Amino acid sequence: MERVSRPDLNGAAWRKSSYSNQEGGDCVEVADGIPGVVPVRDSKRPDGPTLVFPVRSWAAFVDDLTTGPGL
């Protein structure tokens, strides 16, 4: 796994997954506009831990979710 430096996330613009429900159920948020990485957190715990993925790894993950893993 590629290791990346922890970016400064103060003032990051977080957006909730389009699959989140209105009752505040299991929600994932990502922050856009952080060069080279995609920060991910649990919207129910905004002060909790944040995972930071390289853009390429996050794109592959989302692609697998939407199209299925390549075999």
Secondary structure, DSSP 4 states (H G I P E B T S, - for coil): ---------TT-EEEE-TT--TT--S-EEEEE--TTEEEEEETT-TTS-EEEEEHHHHHHHHHHHHH----
